[in-house]
Amino acid sequence: MSTRFLARNDQERSAIMSSIGPHWDGNETWLVTAGGAMFASLPMWYASLFSGYYILFLLVLVGLILRGVSFEFHKHAESDTEKNIWMWTFFCGSLIAPFFLCMILLSMVQGIPIDAKGNATPSFFQVVNLLSIVGGVAGVLLSLVHGLNFIRLRLDGPLRDRARNLNKILYPILFLGEVVFALLVFFQTDFFTKRFASSLIITALIVLFSLLGYYGVLKNREGWSFIGSGLSLSMVIVLLFNGLFPRVMIATDPAHSILIKNAANSQYTLTIMTIVACILVPIVAIYFIWSYSLFTKRINPRENTVKY
């Protein structure tokens, strides 16, 4: 998203794109893995969620596809017009994906019609409502803030300074958005009714980590900013699934809510998945740490080269 909010020419946009070039495809692979893991471990949840929100999940995938193809088509574009088109495609895909993904999550936690067989049939206004739209905007804003903090770590020169200055403006807006988001969650979900203490603590942590990120911006501590915004994003997901537990889908009729124990696959399947996960997840984590450690040098936007 910062290719339009921050960069001023194609050279700077290309540098921003290069900063995530080595990582974007690996990160999106985690989404595919998550879908496969859901299908294997919690098939009823997978079926209800993906059928009930089919259109929105399709839009999320469209956003991710637009992002993915933009890397290659921009690199091979011959004219400035073609490059500009693919940069706009890159921007739109980056905006669409977090917005609709957050809309799904915030609609899901409010409760939707689910029958006894687990068929989810949300209406338009159960998907598109005040909380889901605010959640979508908040997700986009958090993603943008986090991306700007990443740019401060990876780029050198004016873009780095501009990213910091833009976050000085965005963080106060983010704090206001977090207050509105917390109030809507309080009044439009049962999180604070069923799990008051944990929901309150996690909400406070979201604000605390956002303050840590803002402190890093004001003091020009890039590492603190990146850690703070990353943990803020993580705590939002923790808040949602903490409020859901032990449910995975909330029905308007509580008797039809889907619980983890009802959605789970057989004990044998879960045992095999646990063994495989305990072996493979550390290996994959080591690979990702290694790959990020290879690309720690700053990129010079003027030359799109690494500064040692």
LUMDREN-38211 format. One line per 3 residues: number of its first residue (from 1); their letters; for each residue x, y negated, z of C-alpha. Coordinates in nm, 4 decimals, always signed. Each point is the difference from the previous one (the first is absolute). Layout:
% residues N
NUM) A) X Y Z; ...
This chain:
% residues 308
1) MST) +0.0000 +0.0000 +0.0000; +0.2902 -0.2319 +0.0664; +0.0873 +0.0026 -0.3716
4) RFL) -0.2766 -0.2620 -0.0366; -0.0033 -0.1625 +0.3437; +0.3757 -0.0384 +0.0318
7) ARN) +0.1921 +0.0372 -0.3279; +0.0173 -0.2883 -0.2460; +0.1329 +0.1689 -0.3136
10) DQE) +0.0421 +0.3420 -0.1559; +0.3549 +0.0262 +0.1278; -0.1152 -0.0287 +0.3600
13) RSA) -0.2941 +0.2322 -0.0608; +0.2338 +0.2613 -0.1430; +0.2236 -0.0305 +0.3083
16) IMS) -0.3001 +0.0548 +0.2302; -0.1023 +0.3021 -0.2050; +0.3556 +0.1351 +0.0188
19) SIG) -0.0017 -0.0270 +0.3794; -0.2629 +0.2765 +0.0251; +0.0902 +0.1777 -0.3240
22) PHW) +0.1902 +0.2885 +0.1651; -0.2766 +0.0630 +0.2568; -0.3480 -0.0575 -0.1438
25) DGN) -0.0504 +0.3416 -0.1616; +0.1134 +0.1852 +0.3123; -0.2330 -0.2050 +0.2185
28) ETW) -0.3004 +0.0709 -0.2218; +0.0829 +0.3710 +0.0135; -0.0914 -0.0127 +0.3691
31) LVT) -0.3601 -0.0832 -0.1007; -0.0157 +0.3092 -0.2202; +0.1455 +0.2063 +0.2846
34) AGG) -0.2572 -0.1423 +0.2415; -0.2845 +0.0962 -0.2333; +0.1375 +0.3526 -0.0378
37) AMF) +0.0489 +0.0345 +0.3751; -0.3583 -0.1161 +0.0608; -0.1319 +0.2526 -0.2510
40) ASL) +0.1927 +0.2849 +0.1645; -0.0489 -0.0860 +0.3661; -0.3329 -0.1867 +0.0165
43) PMW) -0.1919 +0.1022 -0.3158; -0.3424 -0.1162 +0.1205; +0.1343 -0.3470 +0.0766
46) YAS) +0.1744 -0.0091 -0.3378; -0.3209 +0.0958 -0.1826; -0.2233 -0.2468 +0.1851
49) LFS) +0.2431 -0.2928 -0.0122; +0.1013 +0.0290 -0.3647; -0.3523 +0.0662 -0.1263
52) GYY) -0.1566 -0.2789 +0.2084; +0.2628 -0.2561 -0.1031; +0.0790 +0.1351 -0.3455
55) ILF) -0.0202 -0.3352 -0.1812; +0.2154 -0.1845 +0.2527; +0.2633 +0.2747 -0.0009
58) LLV) -0.0012 -0.0182 -0.3781; +0.0657 -0.3753 +0.0204; +0.2875 +0.0603 +0.2442
61) LVG) +0.1521 +0.2470 -0.2459; -0.0487 -0.2462 -0.2872; +0.1935 -0.2594 +0.2024
64) LIL) +0.2821 +0.2445 +0.0684; +0.0115 +0.1086 -0.3649; +0.0180 -0.3624 -0.1144
67) RGV) +0.2903 -0.0568 +0.2374; +0.1803 +0.3106 -0.1177; -0.0200 -0.0620 -0.3733
70) SFE) +0.0904 -0.3677 +0.0444; +0.3524 +0.0895 +0.1121; +0.0756 +0.1815 -0.3232
73) FHK) -0.1965 -0.2123 -0.2481; +0.1404 -0.3262 +0.1359; +0.3529 +0.1354 -0.0259
76) HAE) -0.0484 +0.0980 -0.3661; -0.2092 -0.3024 -0.1058; +0.1550 -0.1854 -0.2924
79) SDT) -0.1746 -0.3369 +0.0219; -0.0645 -0.2427 +0.2859; -0.3741 +0.0369 -0.0585
82) EKN) +0.0160 +0.3754 +0.0517; +0.2117 -0.0421 +0.3116; -0.2501 -0.2498 +0.1402
85) IWM) -0.2903 +0.2368 -0.0664; +0.1699 +0.2834 +0.1874; +0.0946 -0.2291 +0.2861
88) WTF) -0.3657 -0.0962 +0.0380; -0.0883 +0.3696 -0.0155; +0.2575 +0.0640 +0.2723
91) FCG) -0.1519 -0.2754 +0.2144; -0.3597 +0.1213 -0.0484; +0.0864 +0.3598 +0.0807
94) SLI) +0.1832 -0.1075 +0.3160; -0.3041 -0.2019 +0.1081; -0.2665 +0.2577 -0.0852
97) APF) +0.1511 +0.3004 +0.1790; +0.0175 -0.1320 +0.3609; -0.3287 -0.1906 -0.0302
100) FLC) -0.2142 +0.2969 -0.0985; +0.1865 +0.2462 +0.2224; -0.0699 -0.2209 +0.3026
103) MIL) -0.3625 -0.0403 -0.1086; -0.0365 +0.3791 +0.0064; +0.1475 +0.0267 +0.3489
106) LSM) -0.2078 -0.2833 +0.1461; -0.3218 +0.1240 -0.1579; +0.0672 +0.3532 +0.1217
109) VQG) +0.0328 -0.0994 +0.3670; -0.3367 -0.1809 +0.0058; -0.2011 +0.3123 -0.0717
112) IPI) -0.1641 +0.1115 -0.3254; -0.2831 +0.2421 -0.0912; +0.1268 +0.3594 +0.0197
115) DAK) -0.2311 +0.3012 -0.0167; +0.0317 +0.3296 +0.1851; +0.2135 +0.1465 -0.2820
118) GNA) +0.2504 -0.2854 +0.0178; -0.1131 -0.1826 -0.3141; +0.0832 -0.3711 +0.0375
121) TPS) -0.2279 -0.2459 -0.1826; +0.0898 -0.3572 +0.1010; -0.2033 -0.2807 -0.1557
124) FFQ) +0.1569 -0.3025 -0.1680; -0.0321 -0.2230 +0.3061; +0.1312 +0.2715 +0.2302
127) VVN) +0.3184 -0.0088 -0.2065; +0.0072 -0.3710 -0.0820; -0.0705 -0.1940 +0.3184
130) LLS) +0.1587 -0.2646 +0.2203; +0.2302 +0.2340 +0.1932; +0.1210 +0.1930 -0.3051
133) IVG) +0.0676 -0.3197 -0.1975; +0.1812 -0.1632 +0.2938; +0.1952 +0.3243 +0.0416
136) GVA) +0.0900 +0.0011 -0.3687; +0.1218 -0.3598 +0.0110; +0.1919 +0.0671 +0.3231
139) GVL) +0.1642 +0.3040 -0.1601; +0.1077 -0.2057 -0.2994; +0.1343 -0.2774 +0.2223
142) LSL) +0.1906 +0.2420 +0.2247; +0.1459 +0.1700 -0.3076; +0.1086 -0.3342 -0.1443
145) VHG) +0.1596 -0.1112 +0.3272; +0.1816 +0.3333 +0.0313; +0.1165 -0.0238 -0.3610
148) LNF) +0.1359 -0.3501 +0.0546; +0.1921 +0.1247 +0.3022; +0.1433 +0.2768 -0.2185
151) IRL) +0.1026 -0.2581 -0.2610; +0.1908 -0.1895 +0.2690; +0.1972 +0.3178 +0.0668
154) RLD) +0.0667 +0.0888 -0.3626; +0.0426 -0.3240 -0.1962; +0.2476 -0.2846 +0.0106
157) GPL) -0.0358 -0.3686 -0.0826; -0.3104 -0.2215 -0.0351; -0.2486 +0.2916 -0.0065
160) RDR) +0.1140 +0.1046 +0.3440; -0.0579 -0.3504 +0.1389; -0.3335 -0.0356 -0.1780
163) ARN) -0.1182 +0.3328 +0.1433; +0.0743 -0.1259 +0.3500; -0.1750 -0.3332 -0.0602
166) LNK) -0.3083 +0.1722 -0.1433; -0.0219 +0.2318 +0.3005; +0.0125 -0.3036 +0.2291
169) ILY) -0.3309 -0.0966 -0.1625; -0.1490 +0.3491 -0.0223; +0.0600 +0.1144 +0.3589
172) PIL) -0.2365 -0.2570 +0.1636; -0.2655 +0.1020 -0.2556; +0.0698 +0.3637 +0.0871
175) FLG) -0.0502 -0.0674 +0.3715; -0.3376 -0.1596 -0.0711; -0.0919 +0.2962 -0.2193
178) EVV) +0.0978 +0.2450 +0.2743; -0.2311 -0.1762 +0.2465; -0.2924 +0.0206 -0.2451
181) FAL) +0.0866 +0.3630 -0.0770; +0.0115 +0.0926 +0.3713; -0.3362 -0.1660 +0.0669
184) LVF) -0.1638 +0.1808 -0.2919; +0.1448 +0.3340 +0.1118; -0.1316 -0.0693 +0.3521
187) FQT) -0.3548 -0.0795 -0.1125; -0.0422 +0.2212 -0.3077; +0.1670 +0.3236 +0.1103
190) DFF) -0.0191 +0.2173 +0.3111; +0.3777 -0.0071 +0.0589; -0.0143 -0.2119 +0.3142
193) TKR) -0.3071 +0.1835 +0.1292; +0.1499 +0.3475 -0.0272; +0.3732 -0.0733 +0.0436
196) FAS) +0.0212 -0.3432 +0.1602; +0.3414 +0.0143 +0.1681; +0.1938 +0.1513 -0.2902
199) SLI) -0.1737 -0.2211 -0.2590; +0.0804 -0.3111 +0.2055; +0.3646 +0.1010 +0.0429
202) ITA) +0.0465 +0.0769 -0.3702; -0.1680 -0.3277 -0.1014; +0.2368 -0.1859 +0.2333
205) LIV) +0.2945 +0.1841 -0.1581; -0.1096 -0.1122 -0.3477; +0.0136 -0.3613 +0.1158
208) LFS) +0.3240 +0.0549 +0.1961; +0.1814 +0.1515 -0.2992; -0.1319 -0.2795 -0.2235
211) LLG) +0.1445 -0.2501 +0.2479; +0.3298 +0.1889 -0.0189; -0.0052 -0.0367 -0.3773
214) YYG) -0.0805 -0.3708 +0.0260; +0.2821 -0.0447 +0.2527; +0.2348 +0.1590 -0.2521
217) VLK) -0.1193 -0.2452 -0.2658; +0.0448 -0.3054 +0.2219; +0.3438 +0.1110 +0.1221
220) NRE) +0.1025 +0.1341 -0.3427; +0.0433 +0.3516 +0.1372; -0.0915 +0.2087 -0.3041
223) GWS) +0.0260 +0.3377 +0.1722; -0.2371 -0.1025 +0.2790; -0.2490 -0.1340 -0.2547
226) FIG) +0.0014 +0.3203 -0.2032; -0.0334 +0.2228 +0.3080; -0.2790 -0.2174 +0.1387
229) SGL) -0.2116 -0.0032 -0.3170; +0.0605 +0.3719 -0.0573; -0.1158 +0.0874 +0.3499
232) SLS) -0.3037 -0.2300 -0.0352; -0.1092 +0.1926 -0.3091; +0.0574 +0.3293 +0.1807
235) MVI) -0.2024 -0.1069 +0.3026; -0.3003 -0.0909 -0.2160; -0.0106 +0.3610 -0.1245
238) VLL) +0.0492 +0.1268 +0.3561; -0.2920 -0.2186 +0.1174; -0.2336 +0.1416 -0.2653
241) FNG) +0.0787 +0.3653 +0.0628; +0.0101 -0.0451 +0.3763; -0.3540 -0.1375 -0.0225
244) LFP) -0.1083 +0.2857 -0.2267; +0.1362 +0.2800 +0.2230; -0.1208 +0.2749 +0.0352
247) RVM) -0.1985 -0.0839 -0.3140; +0.1338 -0.0357 -0.3516; -0.3232 -0.1374 -0.1490
250) IAT) -0.2668 -0.1951 +0.1886; -0.3600 +0.0622 -0.1051; -0.2877 -0.2372 +0.0619
253) DPA) -0.1622 +0.3027 +0.1635; +0.2552 +0.0968 +0.2692; -0.1018 +0.3660 -0.0282
256) HSI) +0.1435 +0.0097 -0.3527; +0.3346 -0.1664 +0.0750; +0.2871 +0.2181 -0.1178
259) LIK) +0.2321 +0.1033 +0.2826; +0.3596 +0.1145 -0.0387; -0.0883 +0.3452 +0.1317
262) NAA) -0.2763 +0.0384 -0.2608; +0.2036 -0.1396 -0.2899; +0.3129 +0.2041 +0.0723
265) NSQ) +0.1064 +0.2976 -0.2090; +0.0711 +0.3463 +0.1443; +0.2541 +0.0516 +0.2788
268) YTL) +0.2218 +0.2011 -0.2365; +0.0119 -0.2847 -0.2569; +0.0756 -0.2614 +0.2638
271) TIM) +0.2777 +0.2158 +0.1470; +0.1679 +0.0382 -0.3393; -0.0341 -0.3751 -0.0688
274) TIV) +0.1539 -0.0824 +0.3363; +0.3011 +0.2232 -0.0643; +0.0491 -0.1426 -0.3507
277) ACI) -0.0384 -0.3581 +0.1272; +0.2517 +0.0530 +0.2819; +0.2548 +0.1190 -0.2561
280) LVP) -0.0639 -0.2340 -0.2937; -0.0975 -0.3313 +0.1631; +0.3404 -0.0502 +0.1699
283) IVA) +0.1747 +0.0826 -0.3298; -0.2130 -0.2513 -0.1905; +0.0484 -0.2615 +0.2743
286) IYF) +0.3781 +0.0455 -0.0184; -0.0138 -0.0427 -0.3766; -0.2005 -0.3222 +0.0277
289) IWS) +0.2356 -0.1425 +0.2628; +0.2937 +0.0888 -0.2233; -0.1601 -0.1553 -0.3094
292) YSL) -0.0763 -0.3253 +0.1821; +0.3519 -0.0111 +0.1416; +0.1382 +0.0085 -0.3547
295) FTK) -0.1866 -0.3200 -0.0896; +0.0787 -0.2316 +0.2881; +0.1968 -0.2618 -0.1950
298) RIN) -0.1726 -0.3224 -0.0956; -0.1110 -0.0659 -0.3581; +0.1067 -0.3236 -0.1681
301) PRE) -0.3170 -0.1300 -0.1756; +0.1975 -0.2080 -0.2501; +0.1830 +0.3002 -0.1366
304) NTV) -0.2251 +0.2810 +0.1326; +0.3169 +0.1619 +0.1310; +0.0975 +0.1295 +0.3399
307) KY) +0.2038 -0.2292 +0.2239; +0.2677 +0.1891 +0.1968
